[in-house]
Amino acid sequence: MKVVFRMKDAKGTIRVKMGAGKDGSGLVLLNDATEPGIHALAQKKGTSITMTDKDGKKKAL
């Protein structure tokens, strides 16, 4: 079972998503076009953070 928490702006657009399950947790911060700007995952198999710039280019840390 997974649990997802969503935060919306004043207009009702989802801007933040946080999730948790037995395999780990995640966080997504969405930009003005509701595309992921920062995507972080923490799982047993590994942790990752991916950032996407204004041109859509992804950079993994």
mmCIF file of the N, C-alpha and C atoms, coordinates in Angstrom:
data_MODEL
# 
_entry.id   MODEL 
# 
loop_
_atom_site.group_PDB 
_atom_site.id 
_atom_site.type_symbol 
_atom_site.label_atom_id 
_atom_site.label_alt_id 
_atom_site.label_comp_id 
_atom_site.label_asym_id 
_atom_site.label_entity_id 
_atom_site.label_seq_id 
_atom_site.pdbx_PDB_ins_code 
_atom_site.Cartn_x 
_atom_site.Cartn_y 
_atom_site.Cartn_z 
_atom_site.occupancy 
_atom_site.B_iso_or_equiv 
_atom_site.pdbx_formal_charge 
_atom_site.auth_seq_id 
_atom_site.auth_comp_id 
_atom_site.auth_asym_id 
_atom_site.auth_atom_id 
_atom_site.pdbx_PDB_model_num 
ATOM 1   N N  . MET A 1 1  ? 0.834  -1.181 0.000   1.00 0.00 ? 1  MET A N  1 
ATOM 2   C CA . MET A 1 1  ? 0.000  0.000  0.000   1.00 0.00 ? 1  MET A CA 1 
ATOM 3   C C  . MET A 1 1  ? 0.882  1.248  0.000   1.00 0.00 ? 1  MET A C  1 
ATOM 4   N N  . LYS A 1 2  ? 0.527  2.207  -0.823  1.00 0.00 ? 2  LYS A N  1 
ATOM 5   C CA . LYS A 1 2  ? 1.263  3.466  -0.879  1.00 0.00 ? 2  LYS A CA 1 
ATOM 6   C C  . LYS A 1 2  ? 0.345  4.604  -0.461  1.00 0.00 ? 2  LYS A C  1 
ATOM 7   N N  . VAL A 1 3  ? 0.940  5.622  0.122   1.00 0.00 ? 3  VAL A N  1 
ATOM 8   C CA . VAL A 1 3  ? 0.214  6.820  0.528   1.00 0.00 ? 3  VAL A CA 1 
ATOM 9   C C  . VAL A 1 3  ? 0.817  7.994  -0.229  1.00 0.00 ? 3  VAL A C  1 
ATOM 10  N N  . VAL A 1 4  ? -0.028 8.844  -0.821  1.00 0.00 ? 4  VAL A N  1 
ATOM 11  C CA . VAL A 1 4  ? 0.444  10.012 -1.558  1.00 0.00 ? 4  VAL A CA 1 
ATOM 12  C C  . VAL A 1 4  ? -0.242 11.251 -0.997  1.00 0.00 ? 4  VAL A C  1 
ATOM 13  N N  . PHE A 1 5  ? 0.558  12.269 -0.715  1.00 0.00 ? 5  PHE A N  1 
ATOM 14  C CA . PHE A 1 5  ? 0.082  13.557 -0.210  1.00 0.00 ? 5  PHE A CA 1 
ATOM 15  C C  . PHE A 1 5  ? 0.353  14.586 -1.292  1.00 0.00 ? 5  PHE A C  1 
ATOM 16  N N  . ARG A 1 6  ? -0.672 15.340 -1.679  1.00 0.00 ? 6  ARG A N  1 
ATOM 17  C CA . ARG A 1 6  ? -0.530 16.356 -2.715  1.00 0.00 ? 6  ARG A CA 1 
ATOM 18  C C  . ARG A 1 6  ? -0.845 17.733 -2.150  1.00 0.00 ? 6  ARG A C  1 
ATOM 19  N N  . MET A 1 7  ? -0.017 18.716 -2.499  1.00 0.00 ? 7  MET A N  1 
ATOM 20  C CA . MET A 1 7  ? -0.266 20.096 -2.092  1.00 0.00 ? 7  MET A CA 1 
ATOM 21  C C  . MET A 1 7  ? -0.588 20.903 -3.349  1.00 0.00 ? 7  MET A C  1 
ATOM 22  N N  . LYS A 1 8  ? -1.647 21.702 -3.266  1.00 0.00 ? 8  LYS A N  1 
ATOM 23  C CA . LYS A 1 8  ? -2.097 22.501 -4.402  1.00 0.00 ? 8  LYS A CA 1 
ATOM 24  C C  . LYS A 1 8  ? -1.887 23.986 -4.138  1.00 0.00 ? 8  LYS A C  1 
ATOM 25  N N  . ASP A 1 9  ? -1.749 24.754 -5.217  1.00 0.00 ? 9  ASP A N  1 
ATOM 26  C CA . ASP A 1 9  ? -1.663 26.209 -5.075  1.00 0.00 ? 9  ASP A CA 1 
ATOM 27  C C  . ASP A 1 9  ? -3.074 26.793 -4.932  1.00 0.00 ? 9  ASP A C  1 
ATOM 28  N N  . ALA A 1 10 ? -3.172 28.099 -4.871  1.00 0.00 ? 10 ALA A N  1 
ATOM 29  C CA . ALA A 1 10 ? -4.458 28.773 -4.659  1.00 0.00 ? 10 ALA A CA 1 
ATOM 30  C C  . ALA A 1 10 ? -5.467 28.497 -5.779  1.00 0.00 ? 10 ALA A C  1 
ATOM 31  N N  . LYS A 1 11 ? -4.974 28.141 -6.973  1.00 0.00 ? 11 LYS A N  1 
ATOM 32  C CA . LYS A 1 11 ? -5.869 27.850 -8.103  1.00 0.00 ? 11 LYS A CA 1 
ATOM 33  C C  . LYS A 1 11 ? -6.231 26.374 -8.203  1.00 0.00 ? 11 LYS A C  1 
ATOM 34  N N  . GLY A 1 12 ? -5.669 25.550 -7.312  1.00 0.00 ? 12 GLY A N  1 
ATOM 35  C CA . GLY A 1 12 ? -5.992 24.133 -7.297  1.00 0.00 ? 12 GLY A CA 1 
ATOM 36  C C  . GLY A 1 12 ? -5.044 23.252 -8.099  1.00 0.00 ? 12 GLY A C  1 
ATOM 37  N N  . THR A 1 13 ? -3.948 23.828 -8.593  1.00 0.00 ? 13 THR A N  1 
ATOM 38  C CA . THR A 1 13 ? -2.961 23.064 -9.357  1.00 0.00 ? 13 THR A CA 1 
ATOM 39  C C  . THR A 1 13 ? -1.990 22.375 -8.402  1.00 0.00 ? 13 THR A C  1 
ATOM 40  N N  . ILE A 1 14 ? -1.758 21.095 -8.622  1.00 0.00 ? 14 ILE A N  1 
ATOM 41  C CA . ILE A 1 14 ? -0.828 20.349 -7.772  1.00 0.00 ? 14 ILE A CA 1 
ATOM 42  C C  . ILE A 1 14 ? 0.587  20.866 -8.002  1.00 0.00 ? 14 ILE A C  1 
ATOM 43  N N  . ARG A 1 15 ? 1.283  21.209 -6.916  1.00 0.00 ? 15 ARG A N  1 
ATOM 44  C CA . ARG A 1 15 ? 2.652  21.737 -6.974  1.00 0.00 ? 15 ARG A CA 1 
ATOM 45  C C  . ARG A 1 15 ? 3.668  20.859 -6.254  1.00 0.00 ? 15 ARG A C  1 
ATOM 46  N N  . VAL A 1 16 ? 3.204  20.055 -5.282  1.00 0.00 ? 16 VAL A N  1 
ATOM 47  C CA . VAL A 1 16 ? 4.094  19.185 -4.508  1.00 0.00 ? 16 VAL A CA 1 
ATOM 48  C C  . VAL A 1 16 ? 3.414  17.830 -4.332  1.00 0.00 ? 16 VAL A C  1 
ATOM 49  N N  . LYS A 1 17 ? 4.196  16.770 -4.526  1.00 0.00 ? 17 LYS A N  1 
ATOM 50  C CA . LYS A 1 17 ? 3.707  15.420 -4.247  1.00 0.00 ? 17 LYS A CA 1 
ATOM 51  C C  . LYS A 1 17 ? 4.721  14.726 -3.353  1.00 0.00 ? 17 LYS A C  1 
ATOM 52  N N  . MET A 1 18 ? 4.224  14.081 -2.310  1.00 0.00 ? 18 MET A N  1 
ATOM 53  C CA . MET A 1 18 ? 5.054  13.259 -1.438  1.00 0.00 ? 18 MET A CA 1 
ATOM 54  C C  . MET A 1 18 ? 4.394  11.901 -1.327  1.00 0.00 ? 18 MET A C  1 
ATOM 55  N N  . GLY A 1 19 ? 5.203  10.863 -1.406  1.00 0.00 ? 19 GLY A N  1 
ATOM 56  C CA . GLY A 1 19 ? 4.652  9.529  -1.321  1.00 0.00 ? 19 GLY A CA 1 
ATOM 57  C C  . GLY A 1 19 ? 5.501  8.635  -0.441  1.00 0.00 ? 19 GLY A C  1 
ATOM 58  N N  . ALA A 1 20 ? 4.859  7.608  0.101   1.00 0.00 ? 20 ALA A N  1 
ATOM 59  C CA . ALA A 1 20 ? 5.558  6.653  0.954   1.00 0.00 ? 20 ALA A CA 1 
ATOM 60  C C  . ALA A 1 20 ? 4.947  5.275  0.767   1.00 0.00 ? 20 ALA A C  1 
ATOM 61  N N  . GLY A 1 21 ? 5.797  4.291  0.787   1.00 0.00 ? 21 GLY A N  1 
ATOM 62  C CA . GLY A 1 21 ? 5.357  2.906  0.679   1.00 0.00 ? 21 GLY A CA 1 
ATOM 63  C C  . GLY A 1 21 ? 6.382  2.012  1.344   1.00 0.00 ? 21 GLY A C  1 
ATOM 64  N N  . LYS A 1 22 ? 6.157  0.714  1.274   1.00 0.00 ? 22 LYS A N  1 
ATOM 65  C CA . LYS A 1 22 ? 7.080  -0.219 1.951   1.00 0.00 ? 22 LYS A CA 1 
ATOM 66  C C  . LYS A 1 22 ? 8.471  -0.204 1.330   1.00 0.00 ? 22 LYS A C  1 
ATOM 67  N N  . ASP A 1 23 ? 8.594  0.240  0.080   1.00 0.00 ? 23 ASP A N  1 
ATOM 68  C CA . ASP A 1 23 ? 9.897  0.258  -0.598  1.00 0.00 ? 23 ASP A CA 1 
ATOM 69  C C  . ASP A 1 23 ? 10.669 1.560  -0.409  1.00 0.00 ? 23 ASP A C  1 
ATOM 70  N N  . GLY A 1 24 ? 10.032 2.588  0.148   1.00 0.00 ? 24 GLY A N  1 
ATOM 71  C CA . GLY A 1 24 ? 10.719 3.864  0.350   1.00 0.00 ? 24 GLY A CA 1 
ATOM 72  C C  . GLY A 1 24 ? 9.778  5.046  0.224   1.00 0.00 ? 24 GLY A C  1 
ATOM 73  N N  . SER A 1 25 ? 10.362 6.201  -0.133  1.00 0.00 ? 25 SER A N  1 
ATOM 74  C CA . SER A 1 25 ? 9.558  7.417  -0.225  1.00 0.00 ? 25 SER A CA 1 
ATOM 75  C C  . SER A 1 25 ? 10.034 8.280  -1.379  1.00 0.00 ? 25 SER A C  1 
ATOM 76  N N  . GLY A 1 26 ? 9.203  9.262  -1.740  1.00 0.00 ? 26 GLY A N  1 
ATOM 77  C CA . GLY A 1 26 ? 9.554  10.152 -2.839  1.00 0.00 ? 26 GLY A CA 1 
ATOM 78  C C  . GLY A 1 26 ? 8.960  11.528 -2.658  1.00 0.00 ? 26 GLY A C  1 
ATOM 79  N N  . LEU A 1 27 ? 9.556  12.481 -3.367  1.00 0.00 ? 27 LEU A N  1 
ATOM 80  C CA . LEU A 1 27 ? 9.118  13.876 -3.329  1.00 0.00 ? 27 LEU A CA 1 
ATOM 81  C C  . LEU A 1 27 ? 9.255  14.439 -4.740  1.00 0.00 ? 27 LEU A C  1 
ATOM 82  N N  . VAL A 1 28 ? 8.221  15.122 -5.212  1.00 0.00 ? 28 VAL A N  1 
ATOM 83  C CA . VAL A 1 28 ? 8.268  15.785 -6.515  1.00 0.00 ? 28 VAL A CA 1 
ATOM 84  C C  . VAL A 1 28 ? 7.826  17.232 -6.317  1.00 0.00 ? 28 VAL A C  1 
ATOM 85  N N  . LEU A 1 29 ? 8.648  18.176 -6.808  1.00 0.00 ? 29 LEU A N  1 
ATOM 86  C CA . LEU A 1 29 ? 8.294  19.590 -6.813  1.00 0.00 ? 29 LEU A CA 1 
ATOM 87  C C  . LEU A 1 29 ? 8.021  19.967 -8.264  1.00 0.00 ? 29 LEU A C  1 
ATOM 88  N N  . LEU A 1 30 ? 6.821  20.480 -8.542  1.00 0.00 ? 30 LEU A N  1 
ATOM 89  C CA . LEU A 1 30 ? 6.389  20.754 -9.906  1.00 0.00 ? 30 LEU A CA 1 
ATOM 90  C C  . LEU A 1 30 ? 6.523  22.235 -10.248 1.00 0.00 ? 30 LEU A C  1 
ATOM 91  N N  . ASN A 1 31 ? 6.880  22.520 -11.497 1.00 0.00 ? 31 ASN A N  1 
ATOM 92  C CA . ASN A 1 31 ? 7.035  23.914 -11.929 1.00 0.00 ? 31 ASN A CA 1 
ATOM 93  C C  . ASN A 1 31 ? 5.695  24.517 -12.353 1.00 0.00 ? 31 ASN A C  1 
ATOM 94  N N  . ASP A 1 32 ? 5.739  25.705 -12.946 1.00 0.00 ? 32 ASP A N  1 
ATOM 95  C CA . ASP A 1 32 ? 4.507  26.392 -13.336 1.00 0.00 ? 32 ASP A CA 1 
ATOM 96  C C  . ASP A 1 32 ? 3.740  25.669 -14.442 1.00 0.00 ? 32 ASP A C  1 
ATOM 97  N N  . ALA A 1 33 ? 4.393  24.776 -15.174 1.00 0.00 ? 33 ALA A N  1 
ATOM 98  C CA . ALA A 1 33 ? 3.735  23.985 -16.219 1.00 0.00 ? 33 ALA A CA 1 
ATOM 99  C C  . ALA A 1 33 ? 3.386  22.588 -15.697 1.00 0.00 ? 33 ALA A C  1 
ATOM 100 N N  . THR A 1 34 ? 3.435  22.410 -14.391 1.00 0.00 ? 34 THR A N  1 
ATOM 101 C CA . THR A 1 34 ? 3.183  21.146 -13.681 1.00 0.00 ? 34 THR A CA 1 
ATOM 102 C C  . THR A 1 34 ? 4.080  20.002 -14.162 1.00 0.00 ? 34 THR A C  1 
ATOM 103 N N  . GLU A 1 35 ? 5.281  20.345 -14.578 1.00 0.00 ? 35 GLU A N  1 
ATOM 104 C CA . GLU A 1 35 ? 6.293  19.352 -14.922 1.00 0.00 ? 35 GLU A CA 1 
ATOM 105 C C  . GLU A 1 35 ? 7.252  19.237 -13.741 1.00 0.00 ? 35 GLU A C  1 
ATOM 106 N N  . PRO A 1 36 ? 7.806  18.038 -13.508 1.00 0.00 ? 36 PRO A N  1 
ATOM 107 C CA . PRO A 1 36 ? 8.731  17.876 -12.383 1.00 0.00 ? 36 PRO A CA 1 
ATOM 108 C C  . PRO A 1 36 ? 9.960  18.772 -12.511 1.00 0.00 ? 36 PRO A C  1 
ATOM 109 N N  . GLY A 1 37 ? 10.234 19.548 -11.476 1.00 0.00 ? 37 GLY A N  1 
ATOM 110 C CA . GLY A 1 37 ? 11.451 20.345 -11.407 1.00 0.00 ? 37 GLY A CA 1 
ATOM 111 C C  . GLY A 1 37 ? 12.506 19.614 -10.592 1.00 0.00 ? 37 GLY A C  1 
ATOM 112 N N  . ILE A 1 38 ? 12.057 19.028 -9.486  1.00 0.00 ? 38 ILE A N  1 
ATOM 113 C CA . ILE A 1 38 ? 12.918 18.207 -8.639  1.00 0.00 ? 38 ILE A CA 1 
ATOM 114 C C  . ILE A 1 38 ? 12.174 16.924 -8.311  1.00 0.00 ? 38 ILE A C  1 
ATOM 115 N N  . HIS A 1 39 ? 12.857 15.807 -8.475  1.00 0.00 ? 39 HIS A N  1 
ATOM 116 C CA . HIS A 1 39 ? 12.269 14.502 -8.193  1.00 0.00 ? 39 HIS A CA 1 
ATOM 117 C C  . HIS A 1 39 ? 13.266 13.731 -7.335  1.00 0.00 ? 39 HIS A C  1 
ATOM 118 N N  . ALA A 1 40 ? 12.894 13.449 -6.106  1.00 0.00 ? 40 ALA A N  1 
ATOM 119 C CA . ALA A 1 40 ? 13.779 12.744 -5.176  1.00 0.00 ? 40 ALA A CA 1 
ATOM 120 C C  . ALA A 1 40 ? 13.145 11.419 -4.759  1.00 0.00 ? 40 ALA A C  1 
ATOM 121 N N  . LEU A 1 41 ? 13.952 10.359 -4.800  1.00 0.00 ? 41 LEU A N  1 
ATOM 122 C CA . LEU A 1 41 ? 13.499 9.041  -4.375  1.00 0.00 ? 41 LEU A CA 1 
ATOM 123 C C  . LEU A 1 41 ? 14.477 8.468  -3.356  1.00 0.00 ? 41 LEU A C  1 
ATOM 124 N N  . ALA A 1 42 ? 13.953 7.874  -2.317  1.00 0.00 ? 42 ALA A N  1 
ATOM 125 C CA . ALA A 1 42 ? 14.770 7.192  -1.310  1.00 0.00 ? 42 ALA A CA 1 
ATOM 126 C C  . ALA A 1 42 ? 14.225 5.775  -1.181  1.00 0.00 ? 42 ALA A C  1 
ATOM 127 N N  . GLN A 1 43 ? 14.999 4.827  -1.706  1.00 0.00 ? 43 GLN A N  1 
ATOM 128 C CA . GLN A 1 43 ? 14.586 3.427  -1.688  1.00 0.00 ? 43 GLN A CA 1 
ATOM 129 C C  . GLN A 1 43 ? 15.734 2.549  -1.228  1.00 0.00 ? 43 GLN A C  1 
ATOM 130 N N  . LYS A 1 44 ? 15.409 1.335  -0.845  1.00 0.00 ? 44 LYS A N  1 
ATOM 131 C CA . LYS A 1 44 ? 16.434 0.398  -0.398  1.00 0.00 ? 44 LYS A CA 1 
ATOM 132 C C  . LYS A 1 44 ? 17.478 0.159  -1.486  1.00 0.00 ? 44 LYS A C  1 
ATOM 133 N N  . LYS A 1 45 ? 17.028 0.110  -2.739  1.00 0.00 ? 45 LYS A N  1 
ATOM 134 C CA . LYS A 1 45 ? 17.961 -0.152 -3.844  1.00 0.00 ? 45 LYS A CA 1 
ATOM 135 C C  . LYS A 1 45 ? 18.805 1.063  -4.210  1.00 0.00 ? 45 LYS A C  1 
ATOM 136 N N  . GLY A 1 46 ? 18.494 2.229  -3.615  1.00 0.00 ? 46 GLY A N  1 
ATOM 137 C CA . GLY A 1 46 ? 19.286 3.425  -3.869  1.00 0.00 ? 46 GLY A CA 1 
ATOM 138 C C  . GLY A 1 46 ? 18.471 4.694  -3.760  1.00 0.00 ? 46 GLY A C  1 
ATOM 139 N N  . THR A 1 47 ? 19.182 5.790  -3.659  1.00 0.00 ? 47 THR A N  1 
ATOM 140 C CA . THR A 1 47 ? 18.561 7.098  -3.555  1.00 0.00 ? 47 THR A CA 1 
ATOM 141 C C  . THR A 1 47 ? 18.947 7.917  -4.777  1.00 0.00 ? 47 THR A C  1 
ATOM 142 N N  . SER A 1 48 ? 17.993 8.689  -5.298  1.00 0.00 ? 48 SER A N  1 
ATOM 143 C CA . SER A 1 48 ? 18.302 9.525  -6.457  1.00 0.00 ? 48 SER A CA 1 
ATOM 144 C C  . SER A 1 48 ? 17.600 10.871 -6.345  1.00 0.00 ? 48 SER A C  1 
ATOM 145 N N  . ILE A 1 49 ? 18.238 11.870 -6.933  1.00 0.00 ? 49 ILE A N  1 
ATOM 146 C CA . ILE A 1 49 ? 17.648 13.195 -7.058  1.00 0.00 ? 49 ILE A CA 1 
ATOM 147 C C  . ILE A 1 49 ? 17.858 13.629 -8.503  1.00 0.00 ? 49 ILE A C  1 
ATOM 148 N N  . THR A 1 50 ? 16.783 14.014 -9.156  1.00 0.00 ? 50 THR A N  1 
ATOM 149 C CA . THR A 1 50 ? 16.860 14.489 -10.529 1.00 0.00 ? 50 THR A CA 1 
ATOM 150 C C  . THR A 1 50 ? 16.273 15.887 -10.582 1.00 0.00 ? 50 THR A C  1 
ATOM 151 N N  . MET A 1 51 ? 17.013 16.790 -11.212 1.00 0.00 ? 51 MET A N  1 
ATOM 152 C CA . MET A 1 51 ? 16.535 18.159 -11.400 1.00 0.00 ? 51 MET A CA 1 
ATOM 153 C C  . MET A 1 51 ? 16.349 18.396 -12.895 1.00 0.00 ? 51 MET A C  1 
ATOM 154 N N  . THR A 1 52 ? 15.292 19.132 -13.244 1.00 0.00 ? 52 THR A N  1 
ATOM 155 C CA . THR A 1 52 ? 15.025 19.457 -14.637 1.00 0.00 ? 52 THR A CA 1 
ATOM 156 C C  . THR A 1 52 ? 15.061 20.972 -14.781 1.00 0.00 ? 52 THR A C  1 
ATOM 157 N N  . ASP A 1 53 ? 15.848 21.466 -15.751 1.00 0.00 ? 53 ASP A N  1 
ATOM 158 C CA . ASP A 1 53 ? 15.942 22.920 -15.935 1.00 0.00 ? 53 ASP A CA 1 
ATOM 159 C C  . ASP A 1 53 ? 14.803 23.439 -16.807 1.00 0.00 ? 53 ASP A C  1 
ATOM 160 N N  . LYS A 1 54 ? 14.780 24.733 -17.045 1.00 0.00 ? 54 LYS A N  1 
ATOM 161 C CA . LYS A 1 54 ? 13.689 25.376 -17.778 1.00 0.00 ? 54 LYS A CA 1 
ATOM 162 C C  . LYS A 1 54 ? 13.576 24.889 -19.221 1.00 0.00 ? 54 LYS A C  1 
ATOM 163 N N  . ASP A 1 55 ? 14.656 24.306 -19.772 1.00 0.00 ? 55 ASP A N  1 
ATOM 164 C CA . ASP A 1 55 ? 14.645 23.780 -21.137 1.00 0.00 ? 55 ASP A CA 1 
ATOM 165 C C  . ASP A 1 55 ? 14.315 22.302 -21.194 1.00 0.00 ? 55 ASP A C  1 
ATOM 166 N N  . GLY A 1 56 ? 14.017 21.692 -20.049 1.00 0.00 ? 56 GLY A N  1 
ATOM 167 C CA . GLY A 1 56 ? 13.666 20.285 -19.988 1.00 0.00 ? 56 GLY A CA 1 
ATOM 168 C C  . GLY A 1 56 ? 14.844 19.340 -19.869 1.00 0.00 ? 56 GLY A C  1 
ATOM 169 N N  . LYS A 1 57 ? 16.045 19.891 -19.728 1.00 0.00 ? 57 LYS A N  1 
ATOM 170 C CA . LYS A 1 57 ? 17.236 19.065 -19.580 1.00 0.00 ? 57 LYS A CA 1 
ATOM 171 C C  . LYS A 1 57 ? 17.328 18.548 -18.146 1.00 0.00 ? 57 LYS A C  1 
ATOM 172 N N  . LYS A 1 58 ? 17.490 17.226 -18.003 1.00 0.00 ? 58 LYS A N  1 
ATOM 173 C CA . LYS A 1 58 ? 17.545 16.596 -16.688 1.00 0.00 ? 58 LYS A CA 1 
ATOM 174 C C  . LYS A 1 58 ? 18.988 16.420 -16.235 1.00 0.00 ? 58 LYS A C  1 
ATOM 175 N N  . LYS A 1 59 ? 19.194 16.602 -14.938 1.00 0.00 ? 59 LYS A N  1 
ATOM 176 C CA . LYS A 1 59 ? 20.503 16.388 -14.330 1.00 0.00 ? 59 LYS A CA 1 
ATOM 177 C C  . LYS A 1 59 ? 20.282 15.521 -13.087 1.00 0.00 ? 59 LYS A C  1 
ATOM 178 N N  . ALA A 1 60 ? 20.900 14.364 -13.075 1.00 0.00 ? 60 ALA A N  1 
ATOM 179 C CA . ALA A 1 60 ? 20.795 13.459 -11.935 1.00 0.00 ? 60 ALA A CA 1 
ATOM 180 C C  . ALA A 1 60 ? 21.966 13.703 -10.995 1.00 0.00 ? 60 ALA A C  1 
ATOM 181 N N  . LEU A 1 61 ? 21.687 13.683 -9.705  1.00 0.00 ? 61 LEU A N  1 
ATOM 182 C CA . LEU A 1 61 ? 22.727 13.849 -8.687  1.00 0.00 ? 61 LEU A CA 1 
ATOM 183 C C  . LEU A 1 61 ? 23.009 12.522 -8.026  1.00 0.00 ? 61 LEU A C  1 
# 
